[in-house]
Amino acid sequence: MNGIAERLTEVRNRIVAAATRAQRDPRTIRLVAVSKRQPAEAMRVAYALGQRDFGENYVQEMEGKAKELEDLPELRLHLIGHLQRNKVKTVVPLASMIHTVDSI
């Protein structure tokens, strides 16, 4: 088992434990793996292990990874960093969710 697999398993186990304590179905919880400053190849490893949601802080990095990983059909990219007005047109077609909207 590589480092990514070990860390992903550990986090998933923690989610199950927390959900159980809260009397919640862990299948209703979505893990967004923060992939900023990680290579696309590391994301491929996590994707092969079932991870589908990845959080990016930087628009340029998201854009590059979206191109590199366009062959992964269920990949969902989330913008978790600050979104500048001039980057909105770039992000909207790439992101499954934008978590950082602070004004309309």
N, C-alpha and C positions, 0 to 999 in steps of 0.2 A: 504494500500500500504506500503510495507516495504522500508527500506532505499535504498536497491539496486534498487528496482523498481523506486523510486523517482529520484535517481541520474541518472539512465539510461534514464528515460523520459526527465529529464532536459537537458542532453547532446544531445539527439536526437532532441529536440526542438531547441537547439542552432545550430545544424548542418543544420536543415531545414531553419532557419532564415539566416544563413550565405550563404547557397546555393542560396536562393532566392535573396539575395542582389547581388550575383555574377552571377545571371541569369544562374544558373546551376541546373540540376536535382538532388535533394538530394538522389535519389535512386542510383546514380552512386558513392556515397561516402561510403566507408567502414569504420566503426568504429571498431578500435581495442581496446578492453577494457584491460587495464593493470591489470593483475591478480597476479603479483608477490606478494609473502607473504600473499596472500589471500587463504583461505581454498578451497578445491575442491567443497565443498558444496555451497559456495557463487557463484562459477562459474556455478553450476547446476541451481541455482536460476536465474541468468542472462540468461543462455541458455533457460530456460523455458519461459523467456520473449522475446525470439527471438534473443538474442546476440549469434553470432557464432564464432567470431574472438577474441582471447585472446592473449595478449602479455606477455611473460615471460622473465625475465632477466637472470635467472640462469638455467643452463642445468639440474642440478640434480632435481630442483623443477619441471621443465617441464617434465622430465622423470616420476617422481612420479605421477603427475597430469594426464599425458597421460594414465597411467595404471588405475588410479582411475576412469577416465571418458571415458574409451574406449567404453562404451555402448552408447555414444552420437554420432550418425552417422555423423552429419554435423559439429562437432567441428573442428575448425581450430586454431592451435597453431602457434604463431609467436615468433621467437626469436628476442628480441629487445635489449638484453644485449651483452656484448663482447663475442665473440666466440673464444675460444682457439683452436689451431690446434688439440690438443689431444681429443677434444670433438666433432669434426665434425662428426665422424661415429655414435655417439649417436644421434645427433640432426637431421641429414638429414632424417631419416625415420619418425621422429616425427613432424617436422615443415612444415607448409604449406608455410611459407616464412621466410627467414633469412634476417633481416634488417640491419645487422651490419658487412657485409663483407667489410674489408678494404684492403685486398690483395688476390690475386689468390692463 
